[in-house]
Amino acid sequence: MNTKLLLSAFVLFAGISSKAQYTSFNKQEITKLKSAINANAEIKKYYVSFQKAADAALNESPNPIDTIRTEGLLQGDPKKKATQKALEDMPKIYALSLVYRIGGDKKYLVKAKEYLMAWATKTTPNGDPIDDTNLDRAIEGYDLIKEDIKSSDAAIIKEWWRKTGELEITAKYNNPERMTSKNNWNAHRLKIIGEIAWSINDDRLQKYTIEGFKKHLEVNLKPDGSSIDFEERDALHYHVYDLEPLLKLCIVLKRATNTDYYSFTSPIATSVEKSVTWLLPYVNGEKTHGEYTNSKVEFDRKRAANNEGGFKIGALFDPKHGANVLLLAAYFRPPFLDTARRVLGTDEAYPSWQSVSNEMMKN
């Protein structure tokens, strides 16, 4: 190949890579979803709910917050309440972006961009993954519409995402001496960095995500399938809270690299798949567990004293709280969808939007 042809091929590949969509639906999947919405009543029901949310958001204004603050705060704390109110923007961004991609009406694109720009210009990242994990829907929304945002605005939004990802790496919470570099915090950290990395096509963040994921399997998960989160908190709630971001990341990585990190096994024989299998008896009702009884974390007792739902010491784990793990894992192992249906007590073909996404995104 001569120099001009080689250069042209490189430019074309770079353009494709920068625009590729791995955290959201790509062009082919959007086409598939359009057909499914017209042909399937269950899927149409979900889309109608997104349409209603998008239409409502057209008449509302963005409500970004200076700094997201949820982690370590009890329900009722003013900072947490203000953040929760602001985070109502996240599903609006996703709904606006999705409806634009399905229907093509640019008023939804303009409004989605308005929300993203408002957050990008006001919200300062703090490097706390439990706070940043709330940004999922905004990242997915951006990924859906990034090709259609003018370059000057896109640069501002991308820089906000890049700073968010970089600070997750350099913040004090990622110190190897701290448990937050090994427990569920790191699972959420890697998920957010990975979603950002492939949405903005950042090589450094992509490399960090893959290397970090492999290391995380060794320090977070146990060879028997349990996790240090379960060990530390004596709660399946936290095993679930650890697996959910890892599964979301595995889906992004499979789409972006064509590598199955769901079944990837570490040198100490740990894997996400094994940890999902370990949880399964508690989700399908074969086993029960009294939550938080021997938790080593004082915050768990504070939440219980604050009468926060789902955090009562000794209360049995609700299997339905593990259903989302199965719905995510069904991307890799479709039979889990039937198990999730039984747990949720439904015969719907698509018991969640995740199950719709799995169907659209499957190879």
CORBELUR-V702270 format. One record per pair of residues at least 24 apart in sequence whose ideal C-beta (glycine too) atoms are under 6 Angstrom apart, sorted by the first residue. I is the first residue (numbers start at 1). J is the second residue. If there is no record, write none. Layout:
I;J  I;J
This chain:
17;201  18;201  19;147  21;143  22;198  22;252  22;255  22;256  23;139  23;140  23;143  23;195  23;198  23;199  23;252  24;140  24;143  24;144  29;360  29;361  30;101  32;360  33;360  34;102  42;348  42;349  42;350  43;356  46;353  46;356  50;95  50;98  50;99  51;99  53;95  54;95  54;96  54;99  54;108  57;92  57;96  58;111  62;89  62;115  62;118  63;89  64;118  64;119  64;122  64;123  67;124  67;126  68;131  70;131  71;128  71;130  71;131  74;306  75;308  87;134  89;115  90;137  90;138  91;137  93;138  93;141  94;137  94;140  94;141  97;141  97;144  97;145  101;144  109;145  109;148  112;141  112;145  113;149  116;142  116;157  117;153  120;156  120;157  120;160  125;163  125;164  125;167  127;167  127;168  127;171  129;168  129;185  129;188  129;189  132;192  133;188  139;195  139;199  143;199  158;200  161;196  161;200  165;193  165;196  165;205  168;193  182;219  182;220  183;228  183;229  184;229  184;238  184;241  184;242  186;216  187;242  187;245  187;246  188;245  190;249  191;245  191;248  191;249  194;249  194;252  198;256  217;266  217;270  218;266  218;268  221;270  221;275  223;269  223;270  225;274  225;275  225;277  225;278  226;278  232;296  233;295  233;297  234;292  234;293  234;294  234;295  235;291  235;292  236;282  236;289  236;317  240;322  240;325  243;325  246;272  247;328  247;329  251;331  262;332  276;329  279;322  282;317  283;319  283;322  283;343  285;319  288;316  289;317  290;314  291;315  291;317  319;343  327;352  327;354  327;355  330;358  331;358
